[in-house]
Amino acid sequence: MAASVRKSRDARRDLLKHFVYMAGHSIAAARRFGRAAEKAMDQLAHMPGLGGLWESDNPALAGLRVWPIPKFANYLIFYLPSADGIEVLRVLYAAQDVEGLLGG
C-alpha cells in the first residue's frame, strides 16, 4: 500500500518560500533542497515514527513530530502521523520563531 503525504497550505507555502530564497543564490541548491524535502517526506510517510516528538506546552500541538531534511538540517518538517502516511503542517527554518509559527 502506498503511503500518503498530505501537505497543508502553509507547508506548501513554506517549501516554495525556501525554494525561491535558495534559488536567488543557487538554482542547483534550490533543486537539491526540493528533492531532499520530497524524499524526506516520502520516507516519513512510510516510517512516521522516525521523527521525534515536538515538545510544547500547547495541547493543540500534541502528537506533532519533527524531522530535519537531510543535507539541509536547519530546515525542519513538522508533521502528524495519519492512518495512511503523514500530514505535513509546516516546513520551517530552525532559526525562525518555530513555536510561534506553529501556533504555540
C-alpha positions in Angstrom: 0.0 0.0 0.0 1.3 3.4 -0.9 1.9 5.8 1.9 0.3 9.3 1.6 2.0 12.7 2.1 -0.6 15.4 2.5 0.8 19.0 2.8 -1.1 21.8 4.4 -1.4 25.1 2.5 1.2 26.5 5.0 3.6 23.7 4.3 3.3 24.2 0.5 3.9 27.9 1.0 6.9 27.2 3.3 8.5 24.9 0.7 8.0 27.4 -2.1 9.4 30.3 0.0 12.5 28.3 0.9 13.0 27.2 -2.7 12.7 30.8 -4.0 15.1 32.0 -1.4 17.7 29.4 -2.3 17.2 29.9 -6.0 18.2 33.5 -5.5 21.7 32.2 -4.6 21.8 28.9 -6.5 19.2 27.2 -8.6 21.1 23.9 -8.2 20.9 24.2 -4.4 17.2 25.0 -4.6 16.6 21.9 -6.7 18.6 19.8 -4.3 16.6 21.2 -1.5 13.3 20.4 -3.3 14.4 16.8 -4.0 15.7 16.3 -0.4 12.4 17.6 1.1 10.2 15.4 -1.1 12.4 12.3 -0.4 12.3 13.0 3.4 8.5 13.4 3.4 8.1 10.2 1.4 10.4 8.4 3.9 8.4 9.8 6.8 5.1 8.7 5.2 6.5 5.1 5.2 8.0 5.3 8.7 6.3 8.1 10.6 8.0 7.2 13.9 11.3 8.4 12.6 10.8 11.9 13.7 10.9 12.9 17.3 8.0 14.3 19.3 7.9 18.1 19.3 7.8 19.2 23.0 5.4 22.0 23.6 3.2 23.2 26.4 0.4 23.9 23.8 -2.1 20.9 23.9 -3.0 21.7 20.3 0.5 20.5 19.2 0.2 17.2 21.0 1.5 14.4 18.8 3.4 16.7 16.5 6.6 15.3 15.2 9.7 16.9 13.7 12.4 15.7 11.3 15.3 17.6 9.7 15.7 17.5 5.9 18.9 15.5 5.3 21.7 17.7 4.0 19.5 20.7 4.9 19.4 20.0 8.6 18.3 23.6 9.5 15.0 23.0 7.7 12.5 21.1 9.8 9.5 19.1 8.7 6.6 19.3 11.2 4.1 16.6 10.7 1.4 14.4 12.2 1.2 10.7 11.5 -2.0 9.5 9.9 -3.5 6.1 9.2 -2.1 6.0 5.7 1.0 8.3 5.9 1.6 11.8 7.2 0.2 15.2 7.2 2.9 17.9 6.9 1.8 21.0 8.7 4.9 23.2 8.2 8.4 23.2 6.9 10.4 25.8 8.9 13.9 27.1 9.1 15.2 26.3 12.6 16.2 30.0 13.3 12.6 31.1 12.9 10.2 31.5 15.8 9.1 27.9 15.4 6.8 27.8 18.4 5.1 31.0 17.3 4.7 29.8 13.7 3.2 26.5 14.9 0.7 28.4 16.9 2.3 27.9 20.3 
